[in-house]
């Protein structure tokens, strides 16, 4: 799949933002006033910024509001509805926490649940697609949710929780890669079933429909950078999980340095997750490539 | 509405004969010609006369080589367009309701004024039947020439999809695949019509007729053939000497 920067930015940032919102909704950390303002500003900035970035790849962004209508069948529509609902609930909750020193617990719980549900709906947009076996796995939502929770804990300064969640997220990441690498082969779809000619012999794409490229090849048959996949995976793992874990585990009592290390951990985590997300798209094989002999 | 209809009154679709298709691409051109001038946004081209031309097509013809375990390889031309699936995954993923399947005839269409160009329907389609038009920013797909097949202004012979009307080999057939007595359904039954990627669970309406087995030359040897058999299996005389001499070199 073509790794569109807008979608990578969106899923990375909004995943982190909603993860932080989930922790804030649970009252972790239990802050109020200006400190709470900063936490909520970061969370809303990431979540809303991500959502806005996602509209950049649309052909007609001015009609994006119509996407709230088909929640009965469409995970993309559900994502839009859930995101807006989560942001509204958490917005009201934030007003209470910041300006009135009030923590409306039930509202926070609901907002946290909706924030995580939004991340789940994002993951289901990809996981529902049978056409991309590498995405069509239970590990896809597991990966999105575990990344969001680990990043949220990291941003919320919940160090002990963050360490546990980072370990889980890293393990899910490794499992996702392991299962994903054989997903297309195990799906049973190949050039033989695509053309219906497989029972007659070995099928080979002889001539493409056109000499030039087309939308399908540009969007679905991305092969650039696959050769660096192994290195990029190491970078994603190192920056996303190993480095933040190491920075969290450094014994440090100076508050300023502790905060600096936490900031570094967040930045490293962001770089790692963005790299992982780039691979998520760049390595995904759409079965339409079979018709072009490109798998 | 992106909920699929429980069932459709008719299942209009195409039957494509892989045995007859000669790979002339006439259907590609007539499709582009008709659909760029009629229903919806035109099918744009980008850089059509430049070094890297590309454009939107609703129908493309691939060519495949099939090498059976024994015998010669076979070349098969393979036209591919929307299969108007009964369980169309492109419809249910649409967030705006722009994609829909008609309950009266099963045709899958895009309401272009509702399409936001997110591309998710093209992601969901295993067949590459949908292409986002770069000039218009909306999704384009085969309409089964919905503006021809019910068009009273056209002579009756023209009330079929443009690709079917154009095909010089008669490799494309149009009709109601939901009616077991229709000509297309009988053709499918007779020739063992097949689905593409049945494992995707899309239940395509369009069917493909597999190529018939090729005639084999061994089966029709002439009665004079035995007289043409090689006379000398083992070389003699000068040829035998030459054969030995060359082998020794």
Contacts between the chains, C-beta under 8 A, distances in Angstrom:
chain1	res1	chain2	res2	distance
A	1	B	123	7.8
A	57	B	118	7.5
A	57	B	119	7.6
A	58	B	116	5.0
A	58	B	117	5.3
A	58	B	118	5.5
A	58	B	137	7.7
A	59	B	115	7.2
A	59	B	116	6.6
A	59	B	117	1.9
A	59	B	118	7.6
A	59	B	119	7.9
A	59	B	132	6.3
A	59	B	136	7.4
A	59	B	137	2.6
A	59	B	138	5.8
A	60	B	115	6.8
A	60	B	116	4.9
A	60	B	117	5.2
A	60	B	137	5.3
A	60	B	138	6.9
A	61	B	116	7.2
A	63	B	96	6.9
A	63	B	114	7.0
A	63	B	115	7.6
A	63	B	116	4.7
A	64	B	116	5.7
A	66	B	95	7.6
A	66	B	96	4.0
A	66	B	97	7.3
A	66	B	98	7.8
A	66	B	114	5.8
A	66	B	116	6.5
A	67	B	95	3.8
A	67	B	96	5.3
A	67	B	116	6.3
A	67	B	118	7.6
A	68	B	95	8.0
A	69	B	95	7.6
A	69	B	96	6.3
A	69	B	97	5.5
A	70	B	1	7.5
A	70	B	2	4.6
A	70	B	94	6.3
A	70	B	95	5.4
A	70	B	96	6.4
A	70	B	97	5.1
A	72	B	2	7.7
A	72	B	3	6.1
A	73	B	2	4.8
A	73	B	3	5.5
A	73	B	91	8.0
A	73	B	92	4.2
A	73	B	93	7.6
A	74	B	2	5.9
A	74	B	92	6.6
A	74	B	93	5.5
A	74	B	94	5.9
A	74	B	95	4.7
A	74	B	120	8.0
A	75	B	93	7.1
A	76	B	93	6.7
A	76	B	95	4.0
A	76	B	118	6.7
A	76	B	120	5.6
A	77	B	95	3.9
A	77	B	96	7.6
A	80	B	95	6.7
A	125	B	93	7.9
A	125	B	120	7.0
A	128	B	93	7.1
A	128	B	124	7.9
A	129	B	89	7.8
A	129	B	93	8.0
A	129	B	123	5.8
A	129	B	124	5.8
A	130	B	89	7.0
A	130	B	126	7.2
A	130	B	200	5.5
A	130	B	201	7.2
A	131	B	89	7.6
A	131	B	123	6.6
A	131	B	124	6.1
A	131	B	125	6.8
A	131	B	126	4.6
A	131	B	200	7.2
A	132	B	123	7.3
A	187	B	199	7.6
A	188	B	199	5.4
A	189	B	126	7.7
A	189	B	197	6.0
A	189	B	199	6.0
A	189	B	200	7.1
A	191	B	64	7.8
A	193	B	196	7.7
A	193	B	197	5.3
A	193	B	198	7.2
A	193	B	199	6.1
A	194	B	126	7.8
A	194	B	196	6.3
A	194	B	197	5.6
A	195	B	64	5.7
A	195	B	76	7.7
A	195	B	78	6.2
A	195	B	196	7.1
A	196	B	194	4.5
A	196	B	195	7.2
A	196	B	196	5.6
A	196	B	208	5.6
A	196	B	210	6.8
A	197	B	18	7.9
A	197	B	64	6.4
A	197	B	66	5.2
A	197	B	76	6.4
A	197	B	210	7.3
A	197	B	211	8.0
A	200	B	66	5.2
A	200	B	68	5.9
A	200	B	74	7.6
A	200	B	210	7.5
A	200	B	211	7.7
A	201	B	66	4.7
A	201	B	67	4.9
A	201	B	68	3.7
A	201	B	69	6.3
A	201	B	73	7.8
A	201	B	74	7.8
A	202	B	66	7.0
A	202	B	67	4.6
A	203	B	64	5.4
A	203	B	65	7.4
A	203	B	66	5.4
A	204	B	64	6.6
A	204	B	65	4.6
A	204	B	66	7.8
A	204	B	67	7.1
A	205	B	62	6.8
A	205	B	63	7.9
A	205	B	64	6.1
A	206	B	63	4.5
A	206	B	64	5.6
A	206	B	65	4.3
A	206	B	75	6.3
A	207	B	62	7.2
A	207	B	63	4.0
A	208	B	62	6.6
A	209	B	25	8.0
A	209	B	28	7.3
A	209	B	57	7.6
A	209	B	60	3.5
A	209	B	61	5.4
A	209	B	62	5.4
A	209	B	80	7.9
A	210	B	54	7.7
A	210	B	57	7.6
A	210	B	60	6.9
A	212	B	52	6.3
A	212	B	53	4.7
A	212	B	54	4.8
A	213	B	52	6.9
A	213	B	54	5.1
A	214	B	54	5.2
A	214	B	55	7.5
A	214	B	57	7.2
A	214	B	60	7.9
A	214	B	131	7.0
A	215	B	54	7.6
A	215	B	56	6.9
A	215	B	122	7.6
A	215	B	131	4.4
A	215	B	132	5.5
A	215	B	134	7.3
A	216	B	122	7.7
A	216	B	128	4.5
A	216	B	131	6.5
A	219	B	119	6.8
A	219	B	122	6.8
A	219	B	123	7.9
A	219	B	132	7.6
A	220	B	122	8.0
A	220	B	123	7.8
A	220	B	128	7.4
A	286	B	123	7.2
A	287	B	126	5.1
A	287	B	197	7.0
A	287	B	200	7.7
A	288	B	125	7.5
A	288	B	126	6.5
A	288	B	127	6.8
A	288	B	128	3.9
A	291	B	62	5.9
A	291	B	80	6.7
A	291	B	127	7.7
A	291	B	128	6.1
A	292	B	62	7.7
